[in-house]
């Protein structure tokens, strides 16, 4: 299994991965819109003998702390036939490592707490933020000391508001 930064040749495969994993195209279209709008900060693909998984991280604006570099993890998808093999976890871990190396301070995710807790995401840190997705499924992970004090309103990339 190899993981690499997405390139233009991966775009059709990423679309197919999200469409198959979610059994609809909304998340695939979200990735396309994030890409088209220039809001992707990191996009990774996992390959076995063929494309197997994809993860996207997009811009997150922290209004009360504009010096903090934040991003949102979404969406994460693995082809159904590759699920349960650790591909999603590998994508998340590698993405978080790359973001930390690139100087990001905070990552938020809207997802299943039992899944994302293993990477260090917590609802406690996210509860200090004000987003359109507040609630028990919104979690955050500080990648730096500055990220630990994140608070206040946060804005996702425009494409999230268009998600159906």
DSSP file (Angstrom, degrees, kcal/mol; ACC not computed):
  #  RESIDUE AA STRUCTURE BP1 BP2  ACC     N-H-->O    O-->H-N    N-H-->O    O-->H-N    TCO  KAPPA ALPHA  PHI   PSI    X-CA   Y-CA   Z-CA
    1    1 A X              0   0    0      0, 0.0     2,-0.4     0, 0.0    47,-0.2   0.000 360.0 360.0 360.0 126.8    0.0    0.0    0.0
    2    2 A X  E     -A   47   0A   0     45,-2.7    45,-3.1    46,-0.1     2,-0.4  -0.924 360.0-160.2-117.6 145.7    1.4    3.4   -1.0
    3    3 A X  E     +A   46   0A   0     -2,-0.4     2,-0.3    43,-0.2    43,-0.2  -0.985  20.2 164.1-123.1 133.9    0.1    6.8    0.0
    4    4 A X  E     -A   45   0A   0     41,-2.4    41,-2.7    -2,-0.4     2,-0.2  -0.953  45.2 -85.6-143.8 162.7    1.0    9.9   -2.0
    5    5 A X  E     -A   44   0A   0     -2,-0.3    39,-0.3    39,-0.2    37,-0.0  -0.526  59.0-103.8 -66.7 133.6    0.0   13.5   -2.5
    6    6 A X        -     0   0    0     37,-3.4     2,-0.3    -2,-0.2    37,-0.1  -0.280  40.4-171.3 -59.7 139.5   -2.8   13.6   -5.0
    7    7 A X    >   -     0   0    0     -3,-0.1     3,-2.3     1,-0.0     4,-0.5  -0.795  43.1 -90.1-124.0 175.1   -2.0   14.8   -8.5
    8    8 A X  G >  S+     0   0    0      1,-0.3     3,-1.2    -2,-0.3     4,-0.4   0.807 123.9  62.0 -58.1 -31.2   -4.2   15.6  -11.4
    9    9 A X  G 3  S+     0   0    0      1,-0.2     4,-0.4     2,-0.1    -1,-0.3   0.736 100.4  56.6 -65.8 -20.7   -4.1   12.0  -12.7
   10   10 A X  G <> S+     0   0    0     -3,-2.3     4,-2.8     1,-0.2     5,-0.2   0.588  80.3  91.8 -85.7 -11.4   -5.7   10.9   -9.4
   11   11 A X  H <> S+     0   0    0     -3,-1.2     4,-2.2    -4,-0.5     5,-0.2   0.897  86.7  45.4 -57.2 -47.7   -8.8   13.1   -9.7
   12   12 A X  H  > S+     0   0    0     -4,-0.4     4,-2.2    -3,-0.2    -1,-0.2   0.908 115.0  49.0 -62.9 -38.1  -11.1   10.6  -11.4
   13   13 A X  H  > S+     0   0    0     -4,-0.4     4,-2.6     2,-0.2    -2,-0.2   0.909 109.4  51.6 -66.7 -41.3  -10.0    7.9   -9.0
   14   14 A X  H  X S+     0   0    0     -4,-2.8     4,-2.2     1,-0.2     5,-0.2   0.914 110.2  49.9 -61.2 -42.1  -10.7   10.1   -6.0
   15   15 A X  H  X S+     0   0    0     -4,-2.2     4,-2.4    -5,-0.2    -1,-0.2   0.937 112.0  47.5 -60.7 -46.6  -14.1   10.9   -7.3
   16   16 A X  H  X S+     0   0    0     -4,-2.2     4,-2.4     1,-0.2     5,-0.2   0.874 109.4  54.1 -63.7 -38.5  -14.9    7.2   -7.8
   17   17 A X  H  X S+     0   0    0     -4,-2.6     4,-2.7     2,-0.2     5,-0.2   0.943 112.2  42.7 -61.6 -49.0  -13.6    6.3   -4.3
   18   18 A X  H  X S+     0   0    0     -4,-2.2     4,-2.5     1,-0.2     6,-0.4   0.907 113.8  51.5 -66.4 -41.5  -15.9    8.8   -2.6
   19   19 A X  H  X>S+     0   0    0     -4,-2.4     4,-1.0    -5,-0.2     5,-0.7   0.909 115.2  42.5 -62.2 -41.7  -18.9    7.9   -4.7
   20   20 A X  H  <5S+     0   0    0     -4,-2.4    -2,-0.2    -5,-0.2    -1,-0.2   0.916 116.0  47.3 -70.9 -43.5  -18.4    4.2   -4.0
   21   21 A X  H  <5S+     0   0    0     -4,-2.7    -2,-0.2    -5,-0.2    -1,-0.2   0.885 123.5  32.0 -68.0 -39.0  -17.7    4.6   -0.2
   22   22 A X  H  <5S-     0   0    0     -4,-2.5    -1,-0.2     2,-0.3    -2,-0.2   0.535  99.0-131.7 -96.3  -7.4  -20.6    7.0    0.4
   23   23 A X  T  <5S+     0   0    0     -4,-1.0     2,-0.3    -5,-0.3    -3,-0.2   0.820  83.4  66.5  56.9  32.8  -23.0    5.5   -2.2
   24   24 A X  S   <S-     0   0    0     -5,-0.7    -2,-0.3    -6,-0.4     4,-0.3  -0.940  84.0-121.4-164.9 170.6  -23.7    9.0   -3.5
   25   25 A X  S  > S+     0   0    0     -2,-0.3     4,-2.8     1,-0.1     5,-0.2   0.460  82.2  97.2-103.5  -0.3  -21.7   11.7   -5.2
   26   26 A X  H  > S+     0   0    0      1,-0.2     4,-2.0     2,-0.2    -1,-0.1   0.910  89.3  43.2 -57.7 -45.7  -22.1   14.6   -2.7
   27   27 A X  H  > S+     0   0    0      2,-0.2     4,-2.1     1,-0.2    -1,-0.2   0.878 113.3  52.4 -69.7 -36.4  -18.7   14.0   -1.0
   28   28 A X  H  > S+     0   0    0     -4,-0.3     4,-1.9     1,-0.2    -2,-0.2   0.909 111.3  47.2 -62.8 -41.5  -17.0   13.4   -4.4
   29   29 A X  H  X S+     0   0    0     -4,-2.8     4,-2.7     2,-0.2    -2,-0.2   0.838 106.6  58.5 -69.6 -32.6  -18.4   16.7   -5.5
   30   30 A X  H  X S+     0   0    0     -4,-2.0     4,-2.8    -5,-0.2    -2,-0.2   0.941 106.9  47.4 -59.2 -47.8  -17.3   18.4   -2.3
   31   31 A X  H  X S+     0   0    0     -4,-2.1     4,-2.5     1,-0.2    -2,-0.2   0.916 111.6  50.9 -60.9 -43.0  -13.7   17.4   -3.0
   32   32 A X  H  X S+     0   0    0     -4,-1.9     4,-3.1     1,-0.2    -1,-0.2   0.933 112.0  46.1 -60.5 -46.1  -14.0   18.7   -6.6
   33   33 A X  H  X S+     0   0    0     -4,-2.7     4,-2.5     2,-0.2     6,-0.2   0.905 111.7  51.3 -65.6 -40.7  -15.4   22.0   -5.4
   34   34 A X  H  X>S+     0   0    0     -4,-2.8     5,-2.5     2,-0.2     6,-0.8   0.925 113.9  45.4 -59.9 -42.9  -12.6   22.3   -2.7
   35   35 A X  H ><5S+     0   0    0     -4,-2.5     3,-1.2    -5,-0.2    -2,-0.2   0.943 113.6  48.2 -64.2 -49.2  -10.0   21.6   -5.4
   36   36 A X  H 3<5S+     0   0    0     -4,-3.1    -2,-0.2     1,-0.3    -1,-0.2   0.849 112.3  49.5 -61.8 -35.5  -11.6   24.0   -7.9
   37   37 A X  H 3<5S-     0   0    0     -4,-2.5    -1,-0.3    -5,-0.2    -2,-0.2   0.530 112.1-118.8 -81.9  -6.0  -11.8   26.8   -5.3
   38   38 A X  T <<5S+     0   0    0     -3,-1.2    -3,-0.2    -4,-0.5    -2,-0.1   0.742  78.4 123.9  75.2  23.2   -8.2   26.3   -4.2
   39   39 A X      < +     0   0    0     -5,-2.5    20,-2.2    -6,-0.2     2,-0.4   0.469  34.4 105.8 -98.3  -2.6   -9.2   25.4   -0.7
   40   40 A X  E     + B   0  58A   0     -6,-0.8    18,-0.3    18,-0.2     3,-0.1  -0.648  38.8 177.6 -76.2 128.9   -7.5   22.0   -0.4
   41   41 A X  E    S+     0   0A   0     16,-2.9     2,-0.3    -2,-0.4    17,-0.2   0.672  74.4   6.5-100.0 -23.7   -4.4   22.2    1.8
   42   42 A X  E     + B   0  57A   0     15,-1.7    15,-2.7     2,-0.0    -1,-0.4  -0.925  60.3 179.1-159.1 134.2   -3.6   18.5    1.5
   43   43 A X  E     - B   0  56A   0     -2,-0.3   -37,-3.4    13,-0.2     2,-0.3  -0.967  12.0-174.7-140.2 119.2   -5.1   15.7   -0.5
   44   44 A X  E     -AB   5  55A   0     11,-2.2    11,-2.1    -2,-0.4     2,-0.4  -0.886   9.0-159.3-119.3 145.5   -3.7   12.2   -0.3
   45   45 A X  E     -AB   4  54A   0    -41,-2.7   -41,-2.4    -2,-0.3     2,-0.4  -0.959   8.3-147.3-121.6 144.3   -4.5    9.0   -2.2
   46   46 A X  E     -AB   3  53A   0      7,-2.7     6,-3.3    -2,-0.4     7,-1.6  -0.909  16.7-167.3-107.9 136.7   -3.8    5.4   -1.1
   47   47 A X  E     +AB   2  51A   0    -45,-3.1   -45,-2.7    -2,-0.4     4,-0.2  -0.986  20.2 163.8-128.0 132.3   -3.0    2.8   -3.8
   48   48 A X  S    S-     0   0    0      2,-2.7     3,-0.1    -2,-0.4    -1,-0.1   0.305  89.1 -37.4-102.7-119.3   -2.9   -0.9   -3.6
   49   49 A X  S    S+     0   0    0      1,-0.1     2,-0.3     2,-0.1    -2,-0.0   0.572 142.6   6.2 -79.2  -8.8   -2.9   -2.6   -7.0
   50   50 A X  S    S-     0   0    0     -4,-0.0    -2,-2.7     0, 0.0    -1,-0.1  -0.936 113.5 -53.3-157.1 171.9   -5.4    0.2   -7.8
   51   51 A X  E     +B   47   0A   0     -2,-0.3    -4,-0.3    -4,-0.2     3,-0.1  -0.294  55.9 165.7 -57.2 132.9   -6.7    3.4   -6.1
   52   52 A X  E     +     0   0A   0     -6,-3.3    27,-3.0     1,-0.3     2,-0.3   0.672  51.7   7.2-123.1 -28.6   -8.0    2.4   -2.7
   53   53 A X  E     -BC  46  78A   0     -7,-1.6    -7,-2.7    25,-0.3    -1,-0.3  -0.987  48.9-163.4-157.1 162.7   -8.6    5.5   -0.5
   54   54 A X  E     -BC  45  77A   0     23,-2.7    23,-2.7    -2,-0.3     2,-0.3  -0.994   2.5-172.3-150.7 145.0   -8.6    9.3   -0.4
   55   55 A X  E     -BC  44  76A   0    -11,-2.1   -11,-2.2    -2,-0.3     2,-0.4  -0.998   7.0-161.2-138.9 142.9   -8.5   12.0    2.2
   56   56 A X  E     -B   43   0A   0     19,-1.6    18,-2.7    -2,-0.3     2,-0.4  -0.965   5.7-169.5-125.9 141.6   -8.9   15.7    1.9
   57   57 A X  E     -BC  42  73A   0    -15,-2.7   -16,-2.9    -2,-0.4   -15,-1.7  -0.999  17.3-173.8-125.7 130.9   -7.9   18.5    4.3
   58   58 A X  E     -BC  40  72A   0     14,-2.3    14,-2.5    -2,-0.4   -18,-0.2  -0.789  32.1 -73.3-126.3 167.1   -9.2   22.0    3.5
   59   59 A X  E     - C   0  71A   0    -20,-2.2    98,-0.7    -2,-0.3     2,-0.4  -0.218  38.6-171.1 -58.9 142.0   -8.8   25.6    4.8
   60   60 A X  E     -DC 156  70A   0     10,-1.6    10,-0.7    96,-0.2     2,-0.5  -0.973  12.4-147.9-135.6 120.8  -10.4   26.5    8.1
   61   61 A X  E     -D  155   0A   0     94,-2.6    94,-2.6    -2,-0.4     2,-0.8  -0.799   2.9-158.6 -94.2 124.3  -10.4   30.2    9.2
   62   62 A X  E >   -D  154   0A   0     -2,-0.5     3,-1.1     6,-0.4     6,-0.2  -0.877   6.6-164.9-102.3 101.7  -10.2   30.9   12.9
   63   63 A X  T 3  S+     0   0    0     90,-1.8     3,-0.5    -2,-0.8    -1,-0.2   0.826  84.8  43.8 -62.3 -38.4  -11.6   34.4   13.2
   64   64 A X  T 3  S+     0   0    0     89,-0.6    -1,-0.3    87,-0.4    88,-0.1   0.534 125.3  34.5 -85.4  -5.8  -10.3   35.1   16.8
   65   65 A X    X   +     0   0    0     -3,-1.1     3,-2.2    86,-0.1    -1,-0.2  -0.457  64.3 164.4-144.5  64.8   -6.9   33.7   16.1
   66   66 A X  T 3  S+     0   0    0     -3,-0.5    -3,-0.1     1,-0.3    -4,-0.1   0.687  74.3  65.6 -63.0 -16.8   -6.0   34.4   12.5
   67   67 A X  T 3  S+     0   0    0     -3,-0.1     2,-0.3     2,-0.1    -1,-0.3   0.664  83.8  92.0 -77.5 -15.2   -2.3   33.6   13.1
   68   68 A X  S <  S-     0   0    0     -3,-2.2     2,-0.8    -6,-0.2    -6,-0.4  -0.637  75.5-137.5 -80.1 134.5   -3.3   29.9   13.8
   69   69 A X        +     0   0    0     -2,-0.3    36,-2.9    34,-0.3    37,-1.7  -0.834  34.3 173.1 -93.0 111.5   -3.2   27.7   10.8
   70   70 A X  E     +Ce  60 106A   0     -2,-0.8   -10,-1.6   -10,-0.7     2,-0.3  -0.838  11.6 178.0-120.1 156.5   -6.3   25.5   10.9
   71   71 A X  E     -Ce  59 107A   0     35,-1.7    37,-2.2    -2,-0.3     2,-0.4  -0.975  23.5-124.4-150.3 164.4   -7.8   22.9    8.5
   72   72 A X  E     -Ce  58 108A   0    -14,-2.5   -14,-2.3    -2,-0.3     2,-0.7  -0.934  16.2-139.0-113.7 132.8  -10.8   20.6    8.3
   73   73 A X  E     +Ce  57 109A   0     35,-3.1    37,-0.6    -2,-0.4   -16,-0.2  -0.823  40.4 165.2 -88.4 115.3  -10.4   16.9    7.6
   74   74 A X  E     +     0   0A   0    -18,-2.7    -2,-0.1    -2,-0.7     2,-0.1  -0.664  40.1  16.0 170.8 135.9  -13.2   15.9    5.2
   75   75 A X  E     +     0   0A   0     -2,-0.2   -19,-1.6   -21,-0.1     2,-0.4   0.675  55.8 178.3 -91.4 166.8  -14.0   13.7    3.5
   76   76 A X  E     +C   55   0A   0    -21,-0.2     2,-0.3    -3,-0.2   -21,-0.2  -0.989  14.8 170.5-119.5 130.4  -12.2   10.5    4.1
   77   77 A X  E     -C   54   0A   0    -23,-2.7   -23,-2.7    -2,-0.4     2,-0.4  -1.000  19.6-169.6-146.6 146.2  -13.2    7.5    2.0
   78   78 A X  E     -C   53   0A   0     -2,-0.3   -25,-0.3   -25,-0.2     5,-0.1  -0.998  39.8-102.3-131.6 135.5  -12.0    4.0    1.3
   79   79 A X    >>  -     0   0    0    -27,-3.0     3,-2.2    -2,-0.4     4,-0.7  -0.278  37.3-116.6 -52.9 138.7  -13.3    1.8   -1.5
   80   80 A X  G >4 S+     0   0    0      1,-0.3     3,-1.0     2,-0.2    -1,-0.1   0.844 113.5  55.4 -51.2 -39.6  -15.7   -0.8    0.0
   81   81 A X  G 34 S+     0   0    0      1,-0.2    -1,-0.3     3,-0.0    -2,-0.1   0.642 111.3  45.3 -72.0 -11.6  -13.5   -3.8   -1.0
   82   82 A X  G X4 S+     0   0    0     -3,-2.2     3,-1.0   -30,-0.2     5,-0.4   0.426  85.9 118.3-106.7  -2.0  -10.5   -2.3    0.8
   83   83 A X  T <<  +     0   0    0     -3,-1.0   -30,-0.0    -4,-0.7    -3,-0.0  -0.296  67.9  32.4 -67.4 151.1  -12.4   -1.2    4.0
   84   84 A X  T 3  S+     0   0    0      1,-0.0    -1,-0.2     0, 0.0    -4,-0.0   0.576  91.3  98.8  81.4  10.8  -11.3   -2.8    7.3
   85   85 A X  S <  S-     0   0    0     -3,-1.0    -2,-0.1     0, 0.0    -1,-0.0   0.278 100.7-102.0-111.8   8.9   -7.6   -3.1    6.3
   86   86 A X  S  > S+     0   0    0     -4,-0.0     4,-2.2     3,-0.0     5,-0.1   0.553  85.1 124.6  86.1   7.4   -6.3    0.1    8.0
   87   87 A X  H  > S+     0   0    0     -5,-0.4     4,-2.3     2,-0.2     5,-0.2   0.924  73.9  49.0 -68.2 -43.9   -6.2    2.2    4.9
   88   88 A X  H  > S+     0   0    0      1,-0.2     4,-2.4     2,-0.2    -1,-0.2   0.925 112.2  48.8 -60.5 -44.6   -8.3    5.0    6.3
   89   89 A X  H  > S+     0   0    0      1,-0.2     4,-2.8     2,-0.2     5,-0.2   0.901 110.3  51.3 -61.9 -41.3   -6.2    5.1    9.5
   90   90 A X  H  X S+     0   0    0     -4,-2.2     4,-2.5     2,-0.2     5,-0.3   0.897 110.0  49.7 -64.1 -39.8   -3.0    5.2    7.4
   91   91 A X  H  X S+     0   0    0     -4,-2.3     4,-2.4     2,-0.2    -2,-0.2   0.927 112.5  47.0 -63.7 -44.7   -4.4    8.1    5.4
   92   92 A X  H  X S+     0   0    0     -4,-2.4     4,-2.7     2,-0.2     5,-0.2   0.952 114.1  47.1 -62.3 -49.4   -5.4   10.0    8.6
   93   93 A X  H  X S+     0   0    0     -4,-2.8     4,-2.4     1,-0.2    -2,-0.2   0.929 114.7  45.3 -60.6 -46.9   -2.0    9.4   10.3
   94   94 A X  H  X S+     0   0    0     -4,-2.5     4,-2.4    -5,-0.2    -1,-0.2   0.899 112.9  51.7 -66.0 -38.2    0.0   10.4    7.3
   95   95 A X  H  X S+     0   0    0     -4,-2.4     4,-2.5    -5,-0.3    -2,-0.2   0.934 110.8  47.3 -61.3 -46.0   -2.1   13.5    6.7
   96   96 A X  H  X S+     0   0    0     -4,-2.7     4,-2.3     1,-0.2    -2,-0.2   0.891 111.5  51.3 -63.9 -39.8   -1.7   14.6   10.3
   97   97 A X  H  X S+     0   0    0     -4,-2.4     4,-2.2    -5,-0.2    -1,-0.2   0.931 111.8  46.5 -61.8 -45.8    2.0   14.1   10.1
   98   98 A X  H  X S+     0   0    0     -4,-2.4     4,-1.8     1,-0.2    -2,-0.2   0.901 111.7  51.1 -64.6 -41.6    2.4   16.1    6.9
   99   99 A X  H  <>S+     0   0    0     -4,-2.5     5,-2.6     2,-0.2     4,-0.3   0.911 110.0  49.4 -63.6 -42.0    0.2   18.9    8.3
  100  100 A X  H ><5S+     0   0    0     -4,-2.3     3,-1.4     1,-0.2    -1,-0.2   0.921 111.1  49.8 -62.3 -43.4    2.3   19.1   11.5
  101  101 A X  H 3<5S+     0   0    0     -4,-2.2    -1,-0.2     1,-0.3    -2,-0.2   0.829 108.1  54.4 -62.9 -31.8    5.4   19.3    9.4
  102  102 A X  T 3<5S-     0   0    0     -4,-1.8    -1,-0.3    -5,-0.2    -2,-0.2   0.419 124.0-103.1 -84.8   1.5    3.9   22.0    7.3
  103  103 A X  T < 5 +     0   0    0     -3,-1.4   -34,-0.3    -4,-0.3    -3,-0.2   0.637  64.1 156.1  91.2  14.8    3.2   24.1   10.4
  104  104 A X      < -     0   0    0     -5,-2.6    -1,-0.3    -6,-0.1   -34,-0.2  -0.514  24.8-165.9 -74.6 145.9   -0.5   23.6   10.8
  105  105 A X        +     0   0    0    -36,-2.9    38,-2.8     1,-0.3    39,-1.1   0.714  63.2  22.5-102.4 -27.1   -1.8   24.2   14.4
  106  106 A X  E     -eF  70 142A   0    -37,-1.7   -35,-1.7    36,-0.3     2,-0.4  -1.000  50.8-168.4-150.3 140.8   -5.3   22.6   14.4
  107  107 A X  E     -eF  71 141A   0     34,-2.2    34,-2.5    -2,-0.3     2,-0.3  -0.999  10.9-165.6-128.8 134.6   -7.4   20.1   12.6
  108  108 A X  E     -eF  72 140A   0    -37,-2.2   -35,-3.1    -2,-0.4     2,-0.3  -0.879   5.9-175.7-115.4 153.2  -11.1   19.7   13.0
  109  109 A X  E     -eF  73 139A   0     30,-2.5    30,-2.9    -2,-0.3     2,-0.7  -0.996  22.7-147.1-145.9 144.1  -13.3   16.8   11.9
  110  110 A X  E     + F   0 138A   0    -37,-0.6     2,-0.3    -2,-0.3    28,-0.2  -0.938  60.2  98.9-108.1 105.8  -17.0   16.0   11.9
  111  111 A X  S    S-     0   0    0     26,-2.5     2,-0.4    -2,-0.7    -2,-0.1  -0.947  76.8 -38.3-169.8-175.4  -17.1   12.3   12.4
  112  112 A X    >>  -     0   0    0     -2,-0.3     4,-2.2     1,-0.2     3,-0.9  -0.492  44.9-148.0 -67.5 115.9  -17.6    9.3   14.6
  113  113 A X  H 3> S+     0   0    0     -2,-0.4     4,-2.2     1,-0.3     5,-0.2   0.870  95.5  57.4 -55.0 -40.5  -15.9   10.0   18.0
  114  114 A X  H 34 S+     0   0    0      1,-0.2     4,-0.4     2,-0.2    -1,-0.3   0.840 112.1  42.4 -62.3 -31.8  -14.9    6.3   18.5
  115  115 A X  H X4 S+     0   0    0     -3,-0.9     3,-0.8     1,-0.1    -2,-0.2   0.944 118.6  40.7 -77.6 -50.7  -13.0    6.3   15.2
  116  116 A X  H ><>S+     0   0    0     -4,-2.2     5,-1.6     1,-0.2     3,-1.4   0.682  97.7  76.1 -78.6 -17.6  -11.3    9.7   15.4
  117  117 A X  G ><5S+     0   0    0     -4,-2.2     3,-1.9    -5,-0.3    -1,-0.2   0.859  84.3  66.9 -58.5 -35.1  -10.4    9.4   19.2
  118  118 A X  G < 5S+     0   0    0     -3,-0.8    -1,-0.3    -4,-0.4    -2,-0.2   0.711 100.8  49.2 -61.5 -20.0   -7.6    7.0   18.3
  119  119 A X  G < 5S-     0   0    0     -3,-1.4    -1,-0.3    -4,-0.2    -2,-0.2   0.455 127.7 -96.8 -97.2  -2.8   -5.8    9.8   16.5
  120  120 A X  T < 5S+     0   0    0     -3,-1.9    22,-0.2    -4,-0.3    -3,-0.2   0.443  72.8 147.4 103.0   1.5   -6.1   12.2   19.4
  121  121 A X      < -     0   0    0     -5,-1.6     2,-0.3    20,-0.1    -1,-0.3  -0.462  23.4-175.2 -69.6 141.9   -9.2   14.2   18.3
  122  122 A X  B  >  -G  140   0A   0     18,-2.5    18,-2.4    -2,-0.1     4,-1.2  -0.994  35.0-140.7-138.4 145.5  -11.4   15.3   21.2
  123  123 A X  H  > S+     0   0    0     -2,-0.3     4,-2.0    16,-0.2     5,-0.1   0.753  99.0  70.9 -71.6 -22.6  -14.8   17.1   21.4
  124  124 A X  H  4 S+     0   0    0      2,-0.2     4,-0.4     1,-0.2    -1,-0.2   0.938 101.8  41.1 -61.1 -47.7  -13.4   19.1   24.3
  125  125 A X  H >4 S+     0   0    0     15,-0.3     3,-1.4     1,-0.2    -1,-0.2   0.914 114.9  52.5 -66.0 -41.4  -11.1   21.2   22.2
  126  126 A X  H >< S+     0   0    0     -4,-1.2     3,-2.1     1,-0.3    -1,-0.2   0.804  95.7  69.5 -64.2 -28.8  -13.8   21.5   19.5
  127  127 A X  T 3< S+     0   0    0     -4,-2.0    -1,-0.3     1,-0.3    -2,-0.2   0.680  90.7  61.8 -66.0 -15.4  -16.3   22.8   22.0
  128  128 A X  T <  S+     0   0    0     -3,-1.4    24,-2.4    -4,-0.4    -1,-0.3   0.498  95.6  77.7 -86.3  -3.8  -14.3   26.0   22.3
  129  129 A X  E <  S-h  152   0B   0     -3,-2.1     2,-0.6    22,-0.3    24,-0.2  -0.694  73.1-141.0-101.4 157.2  -14.9   26.7   18.6
  130  130 A X  E     +h  153   0B   0     22,-2.3    24,-2.6    -2,-0.3     2,-0.3  -0.954  39.3 148.5-119.5 110.5  -18.1   28.0   17.0
  131  131 A X    >   -     0   0    0     -2,-0.6     3,-1.1    22,-0.2    24,-0.1  -0.825  61.8-104.3-132.7 170.0  -18.9   26.3   13.7
  132  132 A X  T 3  S+     0   0    0     22,-0.3    23,-0.1    -2,-0.3    -2,-0.0   0.605 119.8  53.6 -68.4  -8.9  -22.0   25.4   11.7
  133  133 A X  T 3  S+     0   0    0      2,-0.1    -1,-0.2     4,-0.0     4,-0.2   0.094  74.2 152.1-115.9  21.3  -21.3   21.8   12.8
  134  134 A X    <   +     0   0    0     -3,-1.1     2,-0.3     3,-0.1    -7,-0.1  -0.188  30.4  82.4 -55.3 143.8  -21.1   22.2   16.6
  135  135 A X  S >  S-     0   0    0      3,-0.2     3,-1.4   -12,-0.1    -2,-0.1  -0.884  94.4 -50.0 146.7-174.9  -22.2   19.1   18.6
  136  136 A X  T 3  S+     0   0    0     -2,-0.3   -23,-0.1     1,-0.3    -1,-0.1   0.674 127.2  55.8 -67.2 -17.7  -20.8   15.8   19.8
  137  137 A X  T 3  S+     0   0    0     -4,-0.2   -26,-2.5   -25,-0.1     2,-0.6   0.569  84.6  93.6 -92.4  -8.6  -19.5   14.7   16.4
  138  138 A X  E <   +F  110   0A   0     -3,-1.4     2,-0.3   -28,-0.2   -28,-0.2  -0.752  56.1 170.1 -84.7 124.2  -17.3   17.8   16.0
  139  139 A X  E     -F  109   0A   0    -30,-2.9   -30,-2.5    -2,-0.6     2,-0.3  -0.913  16.6-157.8-133.4 157.8  -13.8   17.1   17.3
  140  140 A X  E     -FG 108 122A   0    -18,-2.4   -18,-2.5    -2,-0.3     2,-0.4  -0.955   5.3-158.7-137.9 156.7  -10.5   18.8   17.1
  141  141 A X  E     -F  107   0A   0    -34,-2.5   -34,-2.2    -2,-0.3     2,-0.5  -0.990  16.0-139.6-136.3 124.8   -6.8   18.0   17.4
  142  142 A X  E     -F  106   0A   0     -2,-0.4   -36,-0.3   -22,-0.2   -37,-0.1  -0.731  14.6-175.6 -83.3 128.2   -4.0   20.4   18.2
  143  143 A X  S    S+     0   0    0    -38,-2.8     2,-0.3    -2,-0.5   -37,-0.2   0.462  72.5  21.7 -99.0  -4.9   -0.9   19.8   16.2
  144  144 A X  S  > S-     0   0    0    -39,-1.1     4,-0.8     1,-0.1   -39,-0.0  -0.918  89.2 -97.7-149.0 172.0    1.1   22.5   18.1
  145  145 A X  T >4 S+     0   0    0     -2,-0.3     3,-0.8     1,-0.2     4,-0.4   0.892 123.5  55.6 -62.3 -39.0    1.0   24.4   21.4
  146  146 A X  G >4 S+     0   0    0      1,-0.2     3,-1.4     2,-0.2    -1,-0.2   0.871 100.6  59.5 -61.3 -36.6   -0.8   27.3   19.7
  147  147 A X  G >4 S+     0   0    0      1,-0.3     3,-1.3     2,-0.2    -1,-0.2   0.769  91.9  68.5 -63.9 -25.5   -3.5   24.9   18.5
  148  148 A X  G << S+     0   0    0     -3,-0.8    -1,-0.3    -4,-0.8    -2,-0.2   0.690 101.0  46.9 -68.7 -17.8   -4.3   24.0   22.1
  149  149 A X  G <  S+     0   0    0     -3,-1.4    -1,-0.3    -4,-0.4    -2,-0.2   0.232  79.1 137.9-108.5  13.6   -5.7   27.4   22.8
  150  150 A X    <   +     0   0    0     -3,-1.3     2,-0.3   -45,-0.1   -22,-0.1  -0.306  24.8 150.5 -59.6 141.2   -7.9   27.7   19.6
  151  151 A X        +     0   0    0      2,-0.1   -87,-0.4   -21,-0.0   -22,-0.3  -0.975  22.5  42.5-161.6 167.7  -11.3   29.3   20.3
  152  152 A X  E    S-h  129   0B   0    -24,-2.4   -22,-2.3    -2,-0.3     2,-0.0  -0.260  91.0  -9.2  87.7-170.0  -14.1   31.3   18.8
  153  153 A X  E     -h  130   0B   0    -24,-0.2   -90,-1.8   -91,-0.1   -89,-0.6  -0.327  58.0-170.0 -68.3 143.4  -15.8   31.3   15.5
  154  154 A X  E     -D   62   0A   0    -24,-2.6     2,-0.5   -92,-0.2   -22,-0.3  -0.996   8.6-150.5-134.6 139.3  -14.4   29.2   12.7
  155  155 A X  E     -D   61   0A   0    -94,-2.6   -94,-2.6    -2,-0.4     2,-0.1  -0.941   7.5-147.8-115.4 129.3  -15.3   29.2    9.0
  156  156 A X  E     -D   60   0A   0     -2,-0.5   -96,-0.2   -96,-0.2     5,-0.1  -0.385  42.7 -76.2 -79.2 165.3  -15.1   26.2    6.7
  157  157 A X    >>  -     0   0    0    -98,-0.7     3,-1.8     1,-0.1     4,-0.5  -0.289  48.4-107.6 -59.1 150.7  -14.3   26.5    3.0
  158  158 A X  H >> S+     0   0    0      1,-0.3     3,-1.1     2,-0.2     4,-0.7   0.797 112.6  70.8 -53.1 -35.2  -17.3   27.7    0.9
  159  159 A X  H >4 S+     0   0    0      1,-0.3     3,-0.6     2,-0.2     4,-0.4   0.779  88.9  63.0 -58.9 -27.5  -17.8   24.3   -0.6
  160  160 A X  H X4 S+     0   0    0     -3,-1.8     3,-1.1     1,-0.2    -1,-0.3   0.871  97.4  55.9 -66.6 -35.3  -19.1   22.9    2.7
  161  161 A X  H << S+     0   0    0     -3,-1.1    -1,-0.2    -4,-0.5    -2,-0.2   0.755 107.5  50.6 -66.2 -22.7  -22.1   25.3    2.6
  162  162 A X  T << S+     0   0    0     -4,-0.7    -1,-0.2    -3,-0.6    -2,-0.2   0.477  82.3 119.8 -93.0  -4.0  -23.0   23.9   -0.8
  163  163 A X    <         0   0    0     -3,-1.1  -136,-0.1    -4,-0.4  -137,-0.0  -0.411 360.0 360.0 -65.6 131.9  -22.8   20.2    0.4
  164  164 A X              0   0    0     -2,-0.1    -1,-0.1  -138,-0.1  -138,-0.1   0.375 360.0 360.0-117.0 360.0  -26.2   18.4    0.0
